[in-house]
Amino acid sequence: MAPVIEARALTKMYGDTIAVDHVTLSVEKGALFGLLGPNGSGKTTMIKVLTGQTRQSAGSATVLGIDVEHDPIGVREHVGIIPEQETPPSFLTATEYLDFVGAIRKIPDVQKKADGWFDLLEFDDQRDVLCKDLSRGTRQKLMFTQAFLHRPSLALIDEPLINFDPIMQRKVKDFLIGYVKEGNTIFISTHILDIAEEICSEFAILNRGTLLFTGTVAELKARDQHLDDFFLSLVRADRHV
């Protein structure tokens, strides 16, 4: 079976700055895959390239078998995406925004599905509030909802829990774990290592745009290593190269 995500020597440059440097990795169906790295390591750029939001400078990538360079709209039609910055349209209410997403994605019974998410993420009392007036945490709940409203087989999420309180973090983590158990795939980028160690099955470490390591959390546990110690040792060594 072909990987759900496959990148081959993927490179993204902004002028003379290399944001992603010849990264090769693959993600299999059913993984909860964590792309880990310090701030500025290239994680957000990687997700933008994989979702066709920005074009790579070199290399290639496929997502669900779709070439991200040649058919970026096709990729975005099939996956769920939660960007680093939550940006629902300021002039719509939460309900209006989800109705809009439902219309674009041709989701049947979108209001019923939205009701379930308002209940799950506990923001039913905010459904008729303009997005510009929502708190950061509630905007993130709304962006989380739009990403999963059509039940995608693959979701790519940039810092999924950063604006949630501990109670909501627990609920969202449980949802992600359960979603993967149903046969779906989740790709998250984060610099919060405790979260990655808790929920991810596989991970990759990115630093200064370069892929330092790929492996599984189970392999670390078998060696009696913690992800944060392993991560710091690799990144610190790379910075002294």
VENFENCOR-V537392 format. One record per pair of residues at least 24 apart in sequence whose C-alpha atoms are under 6 Angstrom apart, sorted by the first residue. I is the first residue (numbers start at 0). GAP is how many residues later the second one is. Records with the same first field share a line. If there is no record, write none. Layout:
# VENFENCOR-V537392
I = GAP, GAP
This chain:
# VENFENCOR-V537392
2 = 24, 25
3 = 24, 25, 59, 60
4 = 57, 58
5 = 55, 56
6 = 53, 54
7 = 51, 52
8 = 50
9 = 48, 49, 50
10 = 45, 46, 47, 48
11 = 44, 45
18 = 190
19 = 189
20 = 188, 189
22 = 188
28 = 156
29 = 150, 153, 154, 155
30 = 154
31 = 154, 168, 169
32 = 154, 167, 169, 170
33 = 153, 154, 155, 166, 169
34 = 154, 168, 169
35 = 153, 154, 155, 168, 169
36 = 154, 168, 169, 170
37 = 153
40 = 165, 166, 167, 168
41 = 167
78 = 73, 75, 76
79 = 67, 72, 75
80 = 66, 74, 75, 76
81 = 75
82 = 75
83 = 74
85 = 54
89 = 41, 42
91 = 38, 39
92 = 35, 36, 37, 38
93 = 33
94 = 32
136 = 26, 27
152 = 31
153 = 31, 32
154 = 31
155 = 31, 32
156 = 31
157 = 30, 31
158 = 30, 31
192 = 35
